[in-house]
């Protein structure tokens, strides 16, 4: 794999000789009313909790590749392949997997026979025979534990936007990772600085030998207060300032603006003019907002809606 396909990260690599985590998957609660945790894939067992219980809340399963799941919290192009109701404040359900082929799947915890997320989705493999494992520990910084029976000095871990990003099919996609780092040991940990990463839902991949072949089942995780369906992140490897973004509300007049820290539209209403800005018209992409003439200092960047000041993602602190 060629390095310019990766977004370089301000990350520090550390190794830890810790025992492999026994729990499979991660629990996600930031910004959502509920959480879920994958306890086992054989049988498929999921633990859930919610502050908005309803007898018609449910968990549905979709294939990752061309599965047609409710990515935008709306009905997708295909029905779930398996599902079960999740009544009460919390509990554990087992979902039958008979008839499901060996593949990667995503589980969604959804509200009242509808498609509003109660929690960030989780991803898992059924009978995939991966050569490794991955566990994300969210926070500041983000720590990812990994293990593999196929260590290689060019194995690497990449973080992508969960919405439409990442090499799920084992080949490079049109969106680069927002952060990456090598993970060469048979067992260890890598640490990513969260500076410049906006709150939101991401997906971590453990990939083989500078390629896009997964060594472990990718892990979806919610970083920070993921209340928005979009994410904004600054690319530290590029000139001031290059942003990667994603939104479920693409529009021709969406824009990224930069203000001095504390002077931006924190109330999502009009304020003084931004120092620099650019339109971002796509659902996801890369955009340079030229801050080369700004003096050194602390700034904030905002992803905003349709020539207005409504946030499409949590703002991020940046510095020059």
N, C-alpha and C positions, 0 to 999 in steps of 0.2 A: 504494500500500500504506500502511496506517495504522501509525504507529510503535509503537502499544501492542501490536501482534502480534509485535513483535521483543523479545527479551530484550536489554536494553542491556548493553554490554560495557565492561569496563575495558581497552580496547584502544587502541593508538596507531597512527595511520595514517602510513605513510611511503611515499614513492614512489621508485622506482629505475628508471633508464633502462638496464636490462640487456637483453641479447638474449634472445629467447624460448628456453626450454629445448628442446633437441632431443629428449630422451628423453620418452616418453609414459608416464604413470603414476608410481607411487612404489613403493619397496621397503619392506616392513613386516617387522620381525623382533622387535619388543619383545614379550616375554612368550610367544613362540611358538618351536617347535623349528625352524621353517623360515621362508623368505621367498619372495616371488615378485615379479616386475617385468614389467609389460606393455612389450614392446619395440616392437610394431607391431600395428596392426589389419588391415593388408592386405599380406601374409597375417597372420592372428591368431597372433602369436608371443609366448610367455611364457617368461621365464627363471626358474628355481626353484633353491632349495638347501634342504637339511635336514640336521639332525644325527641323524635317525632314518630312514635310507634303507630302502626296501622296494620290491621289484619290483611290488607291488600298490598303492603310493601313486598317486594320480591327481588330475588337475585336471578339474573339470566346469564347464560353462557353463549358467547359467539366466537367463531374462529377469528384469529388475528388477521390473517390474509384474506381479503375480500369477504369478510364476515358480515358486513352490513350492520354493525352494532350502533348503538345510540351515542356516537361520539359527540354530537352537538346537543345532547340531552333532548333530542327529538327522535321519533321513530326512524330507524335506519332503513336500508334497502331490503333487509332480510330479517325474518323472525329469529329469535333465539333458537339454538339447537337443543338446549335443555334449560329448565328453570324450576324454581320452587318458591313458595311464599315464605316470608320471614316475619311472623307476627311477634308482637311484644317488644319490650325495650331492648332485649338482647337474647341471644341464643346461638345454637349451632345447628346447621342443616347439613344433610348429606344429599348430594345430587347424583343420580345414577348416570353413569358414563357409557352404558351399553350402546353400541352402534356408532360411537364416536371414533374417528380414525386417529392415528398418531399424528399430533399436530400441536401448535401453540394456540391457546385460547385466552379470552379475556372474560372476567366476571364483572358484572355491573350490579350494584346495589341500588334499586330504583324504588320510587315512591308510588304507592296507591294505584297500581295497574297502569302507571304512566312511565315516563322515561326521564324524569328529573333525578339527578344523582343524589343519593344519600351519602355517598362516599366516593373517593377516587377509585377508579377501576383497579383490579389486580390482574396480572398476567401470569400464566403458568403453562407448562408443557405436559402433555399426556403421552406417556410411553415414547418420549423423544430420545432417551438414552444420552443425555448431555454428559460431557466429560468434566463438568465443573458445577459450581454453585456460586450464587451472588446474594448478598444481603446488604440493603441500604439502610444506613442510620442517618436520618435527616437531622439538620441542625446547622450550627455555624461554628466550625466548618461541617461539610458533609463527609461522612466516613463510609466507605464501601468495603465490606469484607468479602474476600473471594477465596476459592480453592479450585484446583484442577488437577487431574491426573496427567495432563499434557502441558507442563510448564514450558514457556518459551520467552526469551528476552523481548520479543516483539508482540506478545499478547498485550492487549490494551482494553481499557474501560472507557467508554464514551457515554456522555450524558446528552440526550436529545430532548426536544419538546415531545411530550406524549401525544399531542394532537398532530397526527399525520407525519411524524418524524421517526427516523431510525430504520436500520437495515433488517426489518423483520423477515424479509425473504432471503437474506444472506447475501445481498448485493448492495452496492452503494446507492444511496438515495439522493434526491436533488437538494436536500438540506443537510449541511454539515452538522457535526456535533457542536453543541455550545461550549462544552469542555471535554477534555480527554487527557489520559495519562497512561503510561505503560504499567502493566501488572505482571512482572516476569516470574514470580515465584510460584511454587506449587500451592502455597497458602500464605495469605497476608492481608494487608489492608492498604487502601489508598485514600488520601485525604484531599478533598477539593475545597478551595476557598469559595465561600458563597458571595464574595464581593462582586457586585455587578450582575448577579443572578436575581431576577425578579421572582417574587412569590408566584407559585403556580405548580402545575402538574408536569413532571418530567418522566423520562424513561431511561434507565441505565442498561447498557449492553456490555457484556464481557465477550470480547472478540479475539479471534485467533490470528497470530502471526502477521500483523499488518493487513489483515483481510477483514471481511465483513461476515465471516462465518461465526455464529454464536457458539461459545463454549458452555454457556449456562442459559437458563431461561431468563429473558429480560425481566427487569423489575420496574414497575410503575411506582412513582412516589410523589407525594405532595410536599413541596418545600414551602415553609412559612405559612402565611394565611392565604390559602389558595381559593379566595372567594370569587375571583374573576375567571372567565373562560378564555382569557388571553394571557400571554406571558411576554415580557420584555427582558432582554439580556444584552449586555454590552460585550463585544468581542475584544479582549485585552490584547490580542495579537495584531490588531489593525490600528490605523491612524485614528486620531480623535475626531469624531466618535463613530464607530461602526456598530450597529445594533442588529441583533436577530430578534424576530418577533413572530408571534402567531396570534390570531384572533378568530373567533367564530362569527364575527360581525364585520366582514370585509365591506369596504365602501370606498368610493373614489376620493373622498375628502377626509378619510382618516389620516392622522398625522402624528409625528413624533416631535415634541418640543423640548427644549432644554432651558431651564431657569437656574439662577443661583439657588443654593440650598435654602429652603424656607420661604422662597418667594413664588413658588409655583401654584397651580390650581388645586391645592389640597382640599378645598371645599367643593371641587368639581364645578366651579363657576368662574366667570371671567375675572382675570387678574391683569397685571401689567404684561406687556408683550413678552413673548419668549425671546431669548437671546439669539437662537438659531432654530430652524425647524425644517422639516421636509414631509411631503405627503407619502403615505404608504398605502397602496391600493389593493394589495393582495391579501389572501387569508394568512399567508406566512411568507417570510422572505428575509432579505438582508438589505439594510439601508444605511448609507453613510450620511450623518448630519454633521457638516463641517464645523468643527469647533476649534480649528487650528489657530484662529485669531483671538480666542478667549484667553484671558490671563489665567495663570495657575490658581487653583482654588477648588472648592467643593460645589458640586452642582447636582441637580436632580433632572432625570429624564422621564417623560410621561408619554404613554401611548393613548391617544385621545380620539374621540369619535366625531367624524363628519363635520369638521370645521368648528367643533364645539369643545367643551372642556370636560365632557363625561369620560371617565376612565374606562379604557378597554382592558387594562392590566394594572397591576400594582406598580407605582412608580419605583424607580431604582436610584440609589445614590451613586454618583460617578465622580471622579476627580481627575484633575489634570495637573 
